[in-house]
Amino acid sequence: MSTDDFLAGGGEMAEAIRTFDWASTELGPIKTWPVSLKTTMRLVLASRQPMCFWWGRNLLQVHNDAYLPMLGLRKDTALGQPFANVWADIWEGILPYAQKALAGEGTWAEELPLVMFRNGFEEQTYWTFSYSPIYGDDGAICGLLNIVTEKTQAVADRMALQASIEDARRHLHNKEAYQQELRLLNGELAHRMKNTLAMVQSIASQTIRGAASLSEAASQVSARIQALAKAQDLLTGKSVASAEMREIVENAIGPHCDRPDRFTLAGPSLKASSRQALGLSLALHELATNATKYGSLSSVGGTVRVEWGETTDGFFLTWTESGGPPVPQPQRRGFGSKLTERVVADLFRGEAKIGFEPDGVVFKLRGQLDPLSPLRPAADSEPDGGTS
C-alpha cells in the first residue's frame, strides 16, 4: 500500500498529514509506518463522523476533517502532538477512559461534562464518545480510536427547553392561583354586596324609627351612608403604606354608630401595614354587621368596647359586646366568621377567635404587627378611653 493510496481522498487533514514532519516524531517517516497505522488512518480520514486516534508510546494525535470544529484554537497545532498535551485542560476527566481502553477494554461515555479551554476561555461542554483499543501488526495494543459527538448545544437546548417547561408550569400554577383568588374575591364581593345592602337597610330603618321628622331622617340616612362609603374606601384598599389603628376602627364602625355611647374605643397610637389594616377592617366590618343584625347593636341599649395595645407578646385587639339579646352558638360558620378568624390570624401571624359569651360576642386577636410597620406609640402611651 503506497502513501498516496491510504491518504487519497482524505481531505484537508490528508494534506496536513502528508506534509507533516513525522521523521522528527517517534512514528518516523511515513514510508516506515506499519500497515495497521496506515489502515487506521485511512479509515479515520474517510469518515464523516468526527474521529481521531492516538498512536505510539506518547499517543500522538491524528484526526479527520469532521473533528476540526471540536479543536477550536488548537486545530493548527494538535496534529502529531501527544494526547496529554493536546487535551491538558480535560486530561483528568478523560484519563480513566483512556486507561481502560489501553488495557483492552472499550469505553463509552454519554454526555460527559467537561470544562474546556479550547477557544481562549473556559466553557462547559458535553461529549458522547467511545475509546477503543487499536492493535498493531504484531497484535499488541499500540493506540486508541476515538469516535465522538459533541453534545454541548444539544444539552443547552434541552436545558433551555426544560427551563421553558418549568416556566410554563409556573405560569399555569400562577394562572390557576390567580383564577382561584379571583373566584374567592368574586365570592367575597358578592358577600360584601349583600352585607352592604343589609347595612343600608338597617341604617335607613333605625334612622327613620328614631328620627323626629322626615327631613331629619333623610339627613341622617345620607350621613350614615356616606360613612359606610368611607369605610368601603379602606375595605377596597387605598395606596398607603400604613394606617393608624384608631382610623381603622373608626372607619369600620362609623356606619353603625347611631349615637355617641354605642362604641367605646381605647388604645394607644399604633400603626398597621396596609394589608393588615385592610384585613382588620374586614374583620371589624363583619363583627359590626353581625352585631347590627343579631348582637348588641340590634338592641337600643347595646354597646361595643374595642380595645387594642401591645404587650411583651405583641399586638392585641379585643371586641366586646354587651347589652344586646342572648347570642346563641351558631350551628354553622359562614364565610364572614372564617374571614374574621383565619385570614386575620394569618395576616397578624397569631390567633383570632370569636367567642359567643352570655353577655354578647367577644372577638380576641393576638399577633404581631408587620416589621415594615413597627409599633409607634404616641407621646402619651397610656390607653385612652373615649367614645365614637
N, C-alpha and C positions, 0 to 999 in steps of 0.2 A: 504494500500500500504506500503510495507516494505522498509527500506533503500536500501537494495540490489536491490529491484525491480526498483526504479527510478534512481539509479546510474549505473545499469548494462549496459555494452557496451558503457560507456561514455568516454572511452579512458584515456589519461594521466590526464586530469583535473578531471575526476570522482575519481581517486585515490587520487588526491590532496585534493579534497573536503571531501572525506571520512576520511582523517587523519587530516584535519584542526581543530583547537581548536575553534569550533563555540560557545562553552559554555562561552567563555570569551567575546563574542560579544552580541549585542542587539538581534540577532536572536536566541540565546540559542542553546541547544543541538539539533542535527538532529532529534531525536525521538519526539521533541516537535513541529517540523515545521508543518505549515498548509498544506493542500492538494494543495492549489494554488501555494505555493512556490515550492513544490516537482514537480508539473506538469510543471511549467515553467522551472525548472532546467532540467528536463528530455527532454523537447522539445529543449532546447538550446544545451545540450550535444550531442544529436542525430544528430544535423545538421552539414553539412559540409560547410555551409556558415558561415563566421566569424560573431559570435554573442556574445553579453554579455547582462547582465541585472543588474540593481541596485535595491536593496530591503531594505525596512525599513526606519526608520526615517533619518538615516545618509546615505542612499543609498549605502549599501555595495556591492562591485562588485563581480560578478561571471561570468566566460567566458568559452567558449569551446576551443578545441584544435586548430580549424581553426583561432581563434583570437590571438593565441600566437605570431605569427610573428609581429603583429602590436604593441605589447608592447615593443619590443626592450629589453633594460636592465631592464625594470620593470616587466618582466614576472614572476620572482620568488617572487615578493613582492606585486603584485596587488590583489591577491585573498583575499576577505574578508575585503578589505580596502575601506574607503569612496570614493565615486565618485570624490569629490572635491580634495582629496589628490592625488589620482592616476593620475589625469589629471590636476594638478595645473597649468602647463605651458600653457594650452589652455583653461582654465576654462572660461575666459571672452568671448571667441569666441563661446563656445557651451552652455553657461548658458541660453541664450534666448530660445533655442530649448528645453532644459530640463524643463524650467519653463512652457512652453506651454503644453508639454506632461503631466506634473504633474497636470495641470489644466484640463486634459481630452481631449486635442486636439493633435492628432497625427501630427508629423512634418516630413519634408523631406528636405534634402539639396543635391544639385548636385555639386560635385567637389568643396566643400568648402575649401578655402585655410587656412591652419593653420601652424604657425611656431612652431615646436615641438622640445623638448629636450629629446628624448627618447633613444638616443644612445650615450649620452655623449657630444653631440654638437648640435647646432641649425641647423635645416633643414626645408626647405619649403616642406610642404606636402599638399595633396589634398584628400578629402574624400567625398564619396557619402553614405549617411546613412539616417535612419529613427529612430525617437524616438516614441515609442507607450506606452500609459499608461498600467500598469498591475494591474488587480483588484484582491483583496484578497477574502477569503472565505465569508466575510461579504459584498462584493460588493463595498467596498471603494478602492480608488487608493492607492496601497502600494509600487509601484515601477515603473521602466521604462525598456522597452525592446529595445535594440539597435541592428539593423541589418545593417551591414556596409560593404563597399568595399573600399579598399584604391585605389585611382586613381593617386597616385604620379607618378608612372612610365608611366602610360597612358598619363598623361598631359605632362610629359617631352618628351615622344615620339612624341606627337602631336606638341609640340613647336619646336622640332628638325625638324620635317617634314615641318612645316611652314617656319622655317628658311631656309631649303633646297629649298623650293619652291621659297622663296623670292630671294635666292642666284641664282637660275636658271633664274628667271625673270631678275635680274640684269645682269646676263651673256648674256641672249638673247638680252637685251637692249644694252649692250656694243657691242655685236656682230653686231647688226643692225647699231649702231652708227659707228662702225669700217667699216662696209661694205659701209655705206653712205659716210664716209670720203674717203674710197678707191675709190669709184666712182668719187667723186669730184677731188681727186688727179689725177686719170687717165684722167679725162677731162682736168684738168689743165696741165697735162703733154702733152697731145695732142695739146692743145692750145699753150703751150710753145714751142713745137717742130716746129709748123707752124711758130711762130714768129721768132724762131732761124734761120730757113731756109730762111725766108724772110730777116732777118738781114744779113745773109751771102751773099745772092744775092745782097742786097743793097750795102754792103761793097765792094763786088767784082766789081759791075758796077761803083760805084762812084770812086773807086781807079783807075780802068782801064781808066775811062774817063779823069781823071786828071793827069795820070802818063806820064812821058816823054818817057819811054821805057817799053818794056815788062818785062825786068828783074826788073826794079824798081816797076812795078805794082805787080809782083809776091811777092816781098819782103814786100811791104806794105800790100797786102792782107793777107799774112801769119801773120804779126804782129798784124793786127786788129782781125783776127780770134782767135789768142792767147789771146788777150784782152777780147774777148767775152767769151772764156773758163774760164778766170779768174773771170769774173762776174758770170758765171754759178756756180762756186765753192761756192760763197756766196748764190746764189739762192737755191742750194740744201742743204745748211746748213753745217757749219763747227762746230766742237766741241770747241766752245769758249763761254765764259760767257758774253762777251760784245764786241762791235766794235765801233771804232771812226766814228763819223758822216761823216767826210771828206772821210774816206776809203769807207764807204757805198756808198756815192755819186759817187766817182771816179770809183769804181768797176762797178757801174750800167751804167755810161755814157761812159766809156772807149771805147767800140766798136764803138761808134757813133762820137767820136771826131776826125774828119778828118783834122782839122787844129787848131792851138793854140787859136784862138779867138772864137771858136764855143761856148764854155761854160765859164761862169764866176761864180766862187764859192766864197761865202762869209759867214763866220760863225766862232764861237769860237770852242775850243776843247771840244766837248761833247761826252759822250758815251751812247749807247743804248744797251739794253739786246739783246741776240742773236735772240730771237723770234721777237722783234721789228725791229732789223736790217734786218732780212730776209723779213719781211712784207714790210718794207720801200723800200728795194732793189727791190722787185717785183713791187711795185708801180712805182718807178723811171724807172725801166726797161720797163714797159708799156708805160709810158709817152714818153721815148726816142724812143721806137719803133714806136709809133704813130706819133711822131714829124718827124721821118725819112720817114715815109710813106706819111703823109699828111700835116705836120706842118712846123715849121721853119727850121728843119734840112733837109727838102726836097728841100730847095732853097739854092742857092750858098751864098746869103748874110744873111741867117737866123742865129740867135743866141739864146741861152738859158741862163738865170741867175737863179742860185739856191742859195737861202739864208736860213740860219737857225739860231736859237738862243733861248734865253729864256727871258721871261717877268715875271711880277708878276703873270700872269695867267698860266704859264707853258711853255712848249716847242712849237716852231712853225717852220715850213718849208714852203717855197714858191718856186714854179717852174714857171718861167715867160718866155714865148716865144715871140720873135719879129723878124721882117724882113722876115717872110715867107708869103705864099699865104693866102688869106682870109680863115678863118676856120668856116664853117657853123655849126650851132647847129645840131648834129646828130639826125636822126629820131628814132633810137633805141639805147639802151645802151647794149653793149656786156659784155661778162664775164670780160674783162680787165677793163672796167670802174667800174663795181661792185666791183672787187678786189681792185682797186685803192681807191675807196671811202669807201665802207662798211668795208672791212677787216681791212684796215689801221686805220680807225676811231675806231674800236673796240680794236685793239692792243694798241693804244695810249689813249684809254678812252677819246675820244674827238670828233672832227668833221673833215671831209675831204671832199673837194668839188672841182670838175673840172669846171672851167668857160671857155666858148668859147667867148672870147673878140674879138673886131675888129682887134686888133693888134696881136692876137695869143692866144694860150691856156694858162690859168693860173690855177695852182693847189695850193690850200692852205690847210695846215694841222695844226690843233691846238689841243693840248692834253698834256699828261703827260708822262714822261719817267718812266719806271718801278722802283719801290722803291729799288729793288736789284741792279739797275744800276743808282745811283744818278748822277746828273749833276756834271761834274768835269771839269770846265773851266781851260784852261792853264793859265800860269802866266800873259800873256798879254790877258785879256779877251775881248778886243775890237774886233769886227768882222773884219776879214781881207779880202780884195778883191784880186782876182787873177784869173788866167786862168788855164785851164787844157788842 
